[in-house]
Amino acid sequence: MATDDLQGRWALILGASSGFGAATARALARAGMHIFGVHLDTKATLERAQQVQADIEAAGRQAVFINTNAADARKRARVLDRVEETLSQNSGEAIHFVLHSLAFGSLRPFIADDPQEAITEEQMDMTLQVMAHSLVYWAQDLVRRGLLVAGSRIYALSSGGAERVVVPYGAVSAAKAALESHVRQLALELGSRGIAVNCLRPGVADTPASRVIPGFASWAEVAEKRNPGGRLTTPEDVAAALVALADPAVTWISGAMIPVDGGELAVA
């Protein structure tokens, strides 16, 4: 259901075609927001992005979806050109809500008997670039173009891997730890502009990104058993929290790491 507070505002979702990004895009649209969705899909997976876009439009909202690599600087500039063009046709509004939900990285061990199986420098750099550093570059460009204003807010998605380690999650753990550090730094530097920056830590969830992690099924089984709620976190759990945090009246939370896991990490 749309709310007066979010009605007609714009959100930018990085990673909008599946998992947490897709659920959040749908939930924000139901709450009244228009959506810019950036996603990277092949022909085989493009249908899922098209379905998210269709669901947003069915809710009566605008959906501008762009299939591109959100971690590439030149492609980021083209996306923002499109954003500016669209907003100029909508009374020049700014972006109220940004979600960084990019989940693509290397799942290789640091040390392996066969050197070919160990992570490479290129893979490590790519993982941190996509899952952590790209947050900073998007924030820089959004601010430089005047697309974020006082009251805008940025959210990133971390995980328990920012503190805990398991083979072969090392590069992703490093990226999540860096992402949380970037969130704190951005909160500091954007605070004077009235822009909030926070990070959510969802619990173990069954998403397309998590299913490619070796051993995920066993992780999920353990997480479900230990969670006080007796189940895994869902993308909809995270989306509901983000809709609440999108409320323009919520302005005094910034630089925070917010668990959305039903108490999973607290009892781990």
Disulfide bonds with the S-S distance in Angstrom:
none
